Amino acid sequence: MLENTLFAAIALVFILEGLLPFAFPELWRRMMSEAVTLSEKQLRLMGLFSVAIGLGMLLIFN
């Protein structure tokens, strides 16, 4: 059961990651070109916030 849940979670990540470039390719391209200019510290901070939001959502909705 745990393996199925893990694979489902990974599949959802792929689906969500693909939605923006599929629906709004020009916006996605601009966002990626701006992300390249960010410092390593800024990227890590964004990653930390993303992890924190995801963990918070798991705690609230699970």
C-alpha positions in Angstrom: 0.0 0.0 0.0 2.8 2.4 0.8 4.4 1.8 -2.6 1.2 2.6 -4.4 0.8 5.8 -2.4 4.4 6.9 -3.1 4.0 6.2 -6.8 0.7 8.1 -6.9 2.3 11.1 -5.2 5.2 11.1 -7.7 2.7 10.8 -10.6 0.8 13.8 -9.2 4.1 15.8 -9.0 4.7 15.1 -12.7 1.2 16.1 -13.6 1.3 19.3 -11.7 4.8 20.2 -13.0 3.6 19.6 -16.5 0.5 21.7 -16.3 2.1 25.1 -16.4 4.3 24.6 -19.5 1.5 22.9 -21.3 -1.1 25.5 -20.6 1.1 28.7 -20.5 4.4 27.9 -22.3 5.4 31.6 -22.7 4.8 32.4 -19.0 6.7 29.2 -18.0 9.6 30.2 -20.3 9.8 33.7 -18.7 9.6 32.2 -15.2 12.5 29.8 -16.0 14.7 32.5 -17.5 14.1 34.6 -14.3 14.8 31.6 -12.1 18.2 31.2 -13.7 19.2 34.7 -12.5 18.4 33.9 -8.8 21.2 33.3 -6.4 21.7 29.9 -4.8 20.4 31.3 -1.5 17.2 32.5 -3.1 16.6 29.2 -4.8 17.2 27.3 -1.6 14.8 29.6 0.2 12.1 29.0 -2.4 12.7 25.3 -2.1 12.3 25.5 1.7 9.1 27.4 1.4 7.8 24.9 -1.1 8.6 22.0 1.2 7.0 23.8 4.2 3.8 24.5 2.2 3.6 20.9 1.1 4.2 19.5 4.6 1.6 21.9 6.0 -0.9 20.8 3.4 -0.3 17.1 4.2 -0.8 17.8 7.9 -4.1 19.8 7.3 -5.7 17.6 4.6 -4.5 14.1 5.6 
